Amino acid sequence: MFQTKHFKERKKQRGVSDRMIDLVIQYGELRKDKVILGKKNTGLLLHDLKNHKSELLKILDKGGLVVVVQEDTMITTYQFRGYTHSDR
């Protein structure tokens, strides 16, 4: 996404990193022309991540996980073995 000069200046002045911006865009709530990740939702997200830690570590041990989906139906799942030409 394009960043204006003004945006870059304010981001630097306010100590906001690109990774922080990415988290707000990914997990924030869209309200008109704003994406907001407030204190309450940030706390809930952090709590959720802590709760998912053991499952995420299991997925990491498998090298990743693939879920094949068609429309609203899950077809199969398997360990991720790398990208093939057809995955891209």
RAKA-V988746 format. One record per backbone hydrogen bond with DSSP energy under -1.0 kcal/mol. CO is the residue of the C=O (numbers start at 1). NH is the residue of the N-H. If there is no record, write none. Layout:
BEGIN
co->CO nh->NH
co->CO nh->NH
END
This chain:
BEGIN
co->4 nh->8
co->5 nh->9
co->6 nh->10
co->7 nh->11
co->8 nh->12
co->9 nh->13
co->10 nh->14
co->11 nh->16
co->12 nh->15
co->17 nh->21
co->18 nh->22
co->19 nh->23
co->20 nh->24
co->21 nh->25
co->22 nh->26
co->23 nh->27
co->24 nh->28
co->29 nh->36
co->31 nh->34
co->34 nh->31
co->36 nh->29
co->38 nh->42
co->39 nh->43
co->40 nh->44
co->41 nh->45
co->42 nh->46
co->43 nh->47
co->44 nh->48
co->45 nh->49
co->46 nh->50
co->47 nh->51
co->48 nh->52
co->52 nh->56
co->53 nh->57
co->54 nh->58
co->55 nh->59
co->56 nh->60
co->57 nh->61
co->58 nh->62
co->59 nh->64
co->60 nh->63
co->64 nh->80
co->66 nh->78
co->68 nh->75
co->70 nh->73
co->73 nh->70
co->76 nh->68
co->78 nh->66
co->84 nh->87
END
